[in-house]
Amino acid sequence: MAKISLNLADEAVAIAQLVGVNVDEIKDKSDVRLVLATEVATQYALIDEILAEIIVRFAHSSFPENRKENRATGDVLYAAADIRSLDRLRQFKDDADTAYRYLYDRLYGPARGAD
């Protein structure tokens, strides 16, 4: 029984250190489990909010017509025209290929047969 209690105490101290709580300061003043649970829940809620914000930003990146600056018209502009037109998609692909080639050449050197 003493070994189990010691392991629980060690675990409580480890959790407290993880969330930035000093167990010695709260040991005699309040219920340590309650304080730790509250701090863990607070940290969890903060992480949840951060992750939710990342998910929202990712969704807006996946559906750029939902971004604030595009919401009024529903258009997603690239080179001053809607990117969903065939011409703009071709231009975007060409520009992306150019950027990819530049980065590839910077990293690995020019490919054989490249101009």
PyMOL commands that set and color helices and strands:
alter all, ss='L'
color gray80, all
select helices_A, chain A and resi 2-19+23-26+32-62+64-66+68-71+86-108
alter helices_A, ss='H'
color red, helices_A
select strands_A, chain A and resi 77-78+81-82
alter strands_A, ss='S'
color yellow, strands_A
deselect
rebuild
show_as cartoon
